[in-house]
């Protein structure tokens, strides 16, 4: 197995930190924390560089809050300076895994995303009769730090980079404790419940490392189960086959693999085998062999948001440009399904109006 050394000196050069700053601020320039960092940008970047060079860097505390759409999740936001470090680190180490990830892993990767995952899934609904839709119980809160570190260290033979990874991992200890499932796996004792677990949702590093973690599942499905039609969007994954019993057997094999190797559980209710003709819920859409529709819950969320935005616009709390930009983003997403009549009905019932 190829390993990589002498990576750390590539992380803290000013040019990489400045690139990381630009990446971290993208779409967030109006945030107070970003403006504060930008106010004394050069000094802040030099300070970060010195702390990284001398290995005196210490991550700050997270800001935690819950989001409730599409489901209730605890999001943990790192200070902006730490997000710059996350980008600087990922810029150097992410390419090590990017060329090794399977083609049909779609989350948090350049050139991939939900819509390409949808297109591939839709192709396979026309080609196969059955699908196994797998879902992992509280994936981010359940990720085991010891396993995560071991997977990263298999490729990274640079102890300074591993020191920085440890700093970021350790800064998240306990952040997801309330969300982490309390599960004993075969061979565990009660001390196993105290193992550090849970990547903070919101970190760039968490998204990347979560892909590295389930890359082990990808390899198992492709190389051991020999499933030709498999795709994954983070912890949401699909296996297609014309043989229903084969999918049932694969489901049990995956359940065993996840428990034994990654200390993860398949969701008992959401991980099911069924005919594709009944419709497949995936990435906000419901896929059928002949067409695809937006999930009803997704439509309801958009309508509620549109109502709030129309009220805010009418009260002068939201500009017409901000409202229409949000609507155009939703339309761009909705057009990936057969939604022409749906969009006509929504905007007939909730016209946007024109600025006065």
C-alpha positions in Angstrom: 0.0 0.0 0.0 1.4 3.4 -1.0 1.9 5.9 1.8 2.6 9.6 1.7 5.3 11.5 3.6 6.5 15.1 3.7 3.0 16.5 3.4 3.0 18.9 6.4 5.3 21.5 4.8 2.7 21.8 2.0 -0.1 22.8 4.4 1.2 26.0 6.1 2.7 28.0 3.2 1.1 31.4 3.0 -0.2 30.7 -0.5 -2.1 27.6 0.6 -3.5 29.4 3.7 -4.7 32.3 1.5 -6.4 29.8 -0.9 -8.0 28.1 2.1 -9.2 31.5 3.4 -10.9 32.2 0.0 -12.5 28.8 -0.1 -13.7 29.1 3.5 -15.3 32.5 3.0 -17.1 31.5 -0.3 -20.8 32.4 0.1 -20.2 33.7 3.6 -18.6 37.2 3.2 -21.5 38.8 5.0 -20.9 36.8 8.2 -19.5 38.8 11.2 -16.8 36.2 11.9 -15.6 36.3 8.3 -15.5 40.1 8.2 -13.6 40.1 11.5 -11.0 37.7 10.2 -10.8 39.6 6.9 -10.3 43.0 8.7 -6.8 42.0 9.7 -6.3 39.2 7.1 -2.6 39.2 6.5 -1.8 39.3 10.3 -4.3 36.5 10.9 -2.9 34.3 8.2 0.7 34.9 9.3 -0.3 33.9 12.9 -2.0 30.7 11.7 1.1 29.9 9.6 3.4 30.3 12.6 1.1 28.2 14.8 1.0 25.4 12.3 4.7 25.6 11.5 5.6 25.3 15.2 2.8 22.9 16.0 1.3 25.2 18.6 -2.1 25.5 16.8 -5.1 24.8 19.0 -8.7 24.7 17.6 -11.3 26.9 19.2 -14.7 26.0 20.6 -17.7 25.0 18.4 -20.9 26.8 18.2 -23.8 24.3 18.3 -27.3 24.6 17.0 -30.0 22.4 15.6 -31.5 22.4 12.1 -34.9 20.7 11.6 -35.0 20.4 7.8 -35.1 17.8 6.3 -34.7 16.2 9.8 -33.5 17.4 13.2 -29.7 17.4 13.3 -27.1 18.9 15.6 -24.8 21.2 13.5 -21.5 22.3 15.0 -19.8 25.3 13.5 -16.0 25.7 14.1 -14.6 29.3 14.4 -13.7 30.7 11.0 -9.9 30.5 11.6 -10.3 26.8 12.1 -12.3 26.4 8.9 -9.4 28.0 7.1 -7.1 25.3 8.6 -9.6 22.6 7.5 -9.5 23.8 3.9 -5.7 24.0 4.0 -5.4 20.5 5.3 -8.0 19.0 2.9 -6.4 20.7 -0.1 -3.3 18.7 0.5 -4.6 15.3 1.7 -7.9 14.9 -0.2 -6.2 14.1 -3.5 -4.7 11.0 -1.9 -8.2 9.4 -1.6 -10.0 11.1 -4.5 -8.4 8.9 -7.1 -9.2 5.8 -5.0 -12.9 6.6 -4.3 -15.3 4.6 -6.5 -16.9 6.4 -9.4 -20.4 6.1 -7.9 -19.7 7.8 -4.6 -21.4 11.1 -5.1 -21.3 13.2 -1.9 -19.0 16.1 -1.3 -16.9 15.5 -4.4 -16.0 17.9 -7.2 -18.1 17.0 -10.3 -20.5 14.7 -8.4 -23.4 15.8 -6.2 -27.1 14.9 -5.7 -28.3 15.4 -9.3 -25.6 13.1 -10.8 -26.5 10.5 -8.1 -30.2 10.9 -9.1 -29.4 10.4 -12.8 -27.4 7.2 -12.1 -30.0 5.8 -9.8 -32.8 6.6 -12.3 -30.9 4.7 -15.0 -30.7 1.6 -12.8 -34.4 1.8 -11.9 -35.0 1.2 -15.6 -32.5 -1.7 -15.8 -33.2 -3.7 -12.6 -36.3 -5.0 -10.9 -35.3 -4.6 -7.2 -33.3 -2.3 -5.0 -31.8 -2.5 -1.5 -31.9 1.0 0.0 -29.5 1.2 2.9 -29.3 3.8 5.6 -27.0 4.0 8.7 -28.2 4.9 12.1 -27.0 8.4 13.0 -24.0 8.2 10.8 -21.9 11.2 11.8 -22.5 10.9 15.5 -21.6 7.1 15.3 -18.2 7.5 13.6 -15.5 5.9 15.8 -12.4 8.1 16.3 -10.0 5.2 16.7 -11.2 3.6 13.5 -11.2 6.9 11.7 -7.7 7.7 12.7 -6.4 4.3 11.7 -8.0 4.6 8.2 -6.3 8.0 7.7 -2.9 6.7 9.0 -2.9 3.9 6.5 -2.1 6.4 3.8 -0.5 9.3 5.7 2.9 8.4 7.0 3.6 12.0 8.0 3.4 12.3 11.8 3.0 16.1 11.7 0.0 15.8 9.5 -1.4 13.1 11.9 -0.8 15.6 14.7 -2.9 18.2 13.0 -5.6 15.5 12.3 -5.6 14.6 16.0 -6.0 18.3 16.9 -9.1 18.5 14.8 -10.5 15.1 15.8 -9.9 15.8 19.5 -11.6 19.2 19.3 -14.8 17.4 18.4 -14.8 14.9 21.3 -18.2 15.2 23.0 -19.8 17.6 20.5 -22.1 14.8 19.2 -22.3 12.9 22.5 -26.0 13.5 22.9 -26.7 12.3 19.4 -24.4 9.3 19.4 -26.2 5.9 19.5 -25.3 3.9 22.7 -24.6 0.5 21.1 -22.6 -2.5 22.2 -21.1 -4.5 19.4 -20.1 -8.2 19.6 -17.1 -8.6 22.0 -17.7 -5.2 23.6 -17.8 -4.5 27.3 -19.3 -1.5 29.0 -16.1 0.5 28.5 -16.8 0.5 24.8 -19.6 3.0 25.3 -17.0 5.6 26.3 -15.0 5.3 23.0 -14.8 8.8 21.4 -17.3 9.0 18.6 -19.0 11.6 16.4 -17.7 13.9 13.8 -19.1 17.5 14.0 -21.6 18.0 11.2 -20.5 21.3 9.5 -16.8 20.7 9.2 -15.2 20.3 5.8 -12.9 17.7 7.3 -15.9 15.8 8.7 -17.5 15.5 5.2 -14.2 14.3 3.7 -13.4 11.9 6.5 -17.0 10.5 6.5 -16.4 9.6 2.8 -13.0 7.9 3.7 -14.8 6.0 6.5 -17.5 4.5 4.2 -15.0 4.0 1.4 -14.5 0.7 3.2 -18.1 -0.2 2.6 -17.7 0.8 -1.1 -14.8 -1.6 -1.5 -16.7 -4.4 0.3 -19.7 -4.1 -1.9 -17.7 -3.9 -5.2 -14.9 -6.3 -4.5 -16.5 -8.9 -2.1 -20.2 -8.8 -3.0 -19.5 -8.0 -6.7 -22.5 -5.8 -7.0 -22.4 -4.1 -10.5 -25.0 -1.5 -9.7 -24.1 0.3 -6.4 -24.0 4.0 -5.5 -23.7 6.0 -2.4 -24.5 9.5 -1.3 -22.8 9.9 2.1 -24.6 7.3 4.3 -27.5 6.8 1.9 -26.7 3.9 -0.5 -28.4 1.7 -3.1 -27.7 -1.7 -4.5 -29.7 -2.9 -7.5 -30.4 -6.5 -8.8 -33.0 -8.5 -10.6 -32.7 -11.1 -7.8 -34.6 -10.1 -4.7 -33.1 -12.9 -2.6 -29.6 -11.8 -3.6 -30.3 -8.3 -2.2 -31.6 -9.8 1.0 -28.4 -11.8 1.4 -26.3 -8.7 0.6 -28.2 -6.7 3.2 -27.2 -9.2 5.9 -23.6 -9.3 4.7 -23.5 -5.5 4.8 -25.0 -5.4 8.3 -22.3 -7.8 9.5 -19.5 -5.9 7.8 -20.5 -2.5 9.2 -20.8 -3.9 12.7 -17.6 -5.8 12.6 -15.3 -3.3 10.8 -16.8 0.2 11.3 -19.0 -0.1 14.4 -22.0 1.1 12.5 -25.6 -0.1 12.4 -28.0 -0.4 9.5 -31.3 1.4 10.2 -33.7 -1.5 10.9 -36.7 0.3 9.4 -35.2 2.3 6.6 -32.9 -0.4 5.2 -35.3 -2.3 3.0 -35.4 -4.4 -0.2 -38.3 -3.6 -2.6 -39.4 -3.5 -6.3 -38.2 -0.4 -8.1 -41.7 0.0 -9.7 -43.1 1.0 -6.3 -40.9 4.1 -6.2 -37.5 4.9 -4.6 -37.0 7.8 -2.2 -33.5 9.2 -2.8 -31.9 12.7 -2.6 -35.2 14.5 -2.2 -36.9 12.8 -5.1 -39.1 9.8 -5.6 -37.8 7.8 -8.6 -39.9 5.5 -10.8 -38.7 3.7 -13.9 -40.8 6.0 -16.1 -40.4 9.3 -14.2 -39.3 11.1 -11.1 -41.1 13.4 -8.7 -40.1 15.7 -5.9 -40.7 14.1 -2.5 -43.9 15.5 -0.9 -42.0 16.5 2.2 -39.5 18.5 0.1 -42.4 20.3 -1.6 -44.0 21.1 1.8 -40.7 22.6 3.1 -40.3 24.8 0.0 -43.9 26.1 0.2 -43.5 26.9 3.9 -40.2 28.7 3.1 -41.8 30.6 0.2 -44.6 31.8 2.4 -42.2 33.1 5.0 -40.1 34.8 2.3 -43.2 36.5 0.7 -44.2 37.8 4.1 -40.7 39.1 4.8 -40.6 40.8 1.4 -44.0 42.4 1.9 -42.8 43.7 5.3 -39.6 45.0 3.8 -37.4 42.6 5.7 -36.2 40.7 2.5 -35.3 42.2 -0.8 -37.0 41.1 -4.0 -33.6 39.9 -5.4 -32.9 37.8 -2.3 -36.3 36.2 -2.5 -36.1 35.4 -6.3 -32.5 34.1 -6.0 -33.7 31.6 -3.4 -36.7 30.6 -5.6 -34.5 30.2 -8.7 -32.2 27.9 -6.8 -35.2 25.7 -5.8 -36.5 25.8 -9.4 -33.1 24.6 -10.7 -33.3 21.7 -8.3 -36.9 20.9 -9.1 -36.4 20.8 -12.8 -34.4 17.6 -12.3 -37.8 15.9 -11.8 -41.1 15.9 -13.7 -42.3 19.0 -11.9 -43.7 21.4 -14.6 -47.3 21.2 -13.4 -46.2 21.3 -9.8 -44.2 24.5 -10.3 -47.1 26.0 -12.3 -49.5 25.3 -9.4 -47.2 26.6 -6.7 -46.5 29.9 -8.3 -50.1 30.3 -9.3 -51.1 30.0 -5.6 -48.1 32.0 -4.3 -47.1 34.6 -7.0 -43.9 36.4 -6.3 -45.2 39.8 -7.3 -43.0 42.6 -8.5 -40.9 45.2 -6.7 -42.6 48.5 -6.3 
